[in-house]
Amino acid sequence: MNAVTAIPAASSDQALAHFEQEFRFETDCWDVHEALKSDNPGFVLLDVRSPDLFAAGHVPGAVHLPHGKIIGSKMAQWPEDTLFVTYCAGPHCNGAARGAIRLAQLGRPVKIMAGGMTGWIDEGYALEKLAVAA
């Protein structure tokens, strides 16, 4: 017996329900990338990192809104039923979850982009950088 086998796996029915539910809470970099190719991806992608990190490189088309600044008055520019997808630095960062919590508290539909910037870069997708004023 080891740490993997010490706790029995869930039943197939439980596993199916669990893994099907995950898609209601998160999406991945591939799906976001493919959706952003269209004129209407069906969501707003929020980069919830710091201004410096956003400027250094972000997903093209992402809106910058640090998770601590997600408040009702800033969200009023989007219809109530707008789906938001949050991302942060990557699996080692909880900023995307913090942003998702803030959005859910405001009654907004939300998912997290699993992998964040780390996943985006691992997939080989381009980044957009803000021009630095001279």
C-alpha positions in Angstrom: 0.0 0.0 0.0 1.2 3.5 -0.8 -0.2 7.1 -0.7 -1.9 6.5 -4.1 -3.7 3.3 -3.2 -4.3 3.9 0.5 -7.5 5.7 -0.2 -9.8 3.8 -2.6 -10.9 5.6 -5.8 -14.4 6.9 -6.0 -17.0 4.9 -7.8 -17.3 5.4 -11.5 -20.6 7.3 -11.0 -19.0 9.6 -8.4 -16.0 10.2 -10.6 -18.2 11.0 -13.6 -20.2 13.5 -11.6 -17.0 15.1 -10.2 -15.2 15.4 -13.5 -18.2 16.7 -15.4 -18.7 19.4 -12.8 -15.1 20.6 -13.3 -16.0 22.0 -16.7 -18.5 24.3 -15.1 -15.7 25.9 -13.1 -12.7 26.0 -15.4 -11.6 26.0 -19.0 -8.1 25.6 -20.4 -5.7 27.6 -22.4 -6.4 25.8 -25.6 -10.1 26.4 -25.4 -9.6 30.1 -24.6 -7.1 30.5 -27.4 -9.5 28.9 -29.9 -12.5 31.0 -28.7 -10.5 34.2 -28.9 -10.0 33.7 -32.6 -13.7 34.5 -33.2 -15.3 37.9 -33.2 -17.5 36.9 -30.3 -15.8 34.4 -27.9 -18.7 34.5 -25.5 -16.7 35.7 -22.5 -14.5 38.4 -21.1 -11.0 37.3 -20.3 -9.7 39.0 -17.1 -6.0 39.1 -16.2 -6.1 39.6 -12.5 -2.4 40.1 -11.9 -0.5 43.2 -11.0 -0.1 46.1 -13.5 3.6 45.4 -13.9 3.1 41.7 -14.7 0.3 42.6 -17.2 2.5 45.2 -18.9 5.4 42.7 -19.2 3.2 40.1 -21.0 -0.5 39.0 -21.1 -2.9 37.0 -23.2 -3.9 39.1 -26.3 -7.4 40.5 -25.8 -7.4 40.2 -22.0 -8.8 42.9 -19.9 -6.6 43.9 -17.0 -8.4 44.1 -13.6 -6.4 43.0 -10.5 -8.5 40.7 -8.4 -8.5 43.2 -5.5 -10.2 45.8 -7.7 -13.1 43.6 -8.9 -16.0 45.6 -7.5 -19.6 46.2 -8.6 -19.0 49.6 -10.1 -16.2 48.4 -12.3 -18.2 45.4 -13.5 -21.2 47.6 -14.4 -19.8 48.1 -17.9 -20.7 44.5 -18.8 -24.2 43.0 -18.9 -25.1 40.9 -15.8 -25.0 37.6 -17.7 -21.5 38.2 -19.1 -19.2 35.2 -18.5 -15.8 36.1 -17.1 -12.7 33.9 -17.3 -10.0 34.8 -14.9 -6.3 33.9 -15.0 -3.2 34.7 -13.1 0.5 33.6 -13.2 -0.3 29.8 -13.2 -0.9 26.8 -11.1 1.3 28.1 -8.3 -0.8 31.3 -8.0 -4.3 31.7 -6.4 -5.1 35.0 -8.0 -7.5 33.5 -10.6 -9.5 31.9 -7.8 -9.5 35.1 -5.8 -10.9 36.9 -8.8 -13.4 34.2 -9.4 -14.6 34.5 -5.8 -15.0 38.3 -6.1 -17.0 37.8 -9.4 -19.2 35.1 -7.9 -19.9 37.3 -4.8 -21.1 39.9 -7.3 -23.4 37.3 -8.9 -21.4 37.1 -12.1 -20.8 33.9 -14.1 -17.2 32.9 -13.9 -14.7 30.3 -14.8 -10.9 30.0 -14.3 -8.4 29.4 -17.1 -6.5 26.5 -15.8 -2.7 26.9 -16.1 -2.8 30.7 -16.3 0.2 32.3 -17.9 2.3 29.3 -17.3 -0.1 27.1 -19.3 -0.5 29.8 -22.0 3.3 29.9 -22.5 3.6 26.1 -22.3 1.2 25.9 -25.2 3.4 28.2 -27.2 0.9 31.0 -27.6 1.9 34.6 -28.1 1.9 37.3 -25.5 1.0 40.9 -25.9 3.2 43.5 -24.1 2.4 47.1 -23.3 4.6 49.7 -24.9 6.8 51.5 -22.4 6.8 55.3 -22.6 10.2 56.8 -23.3 
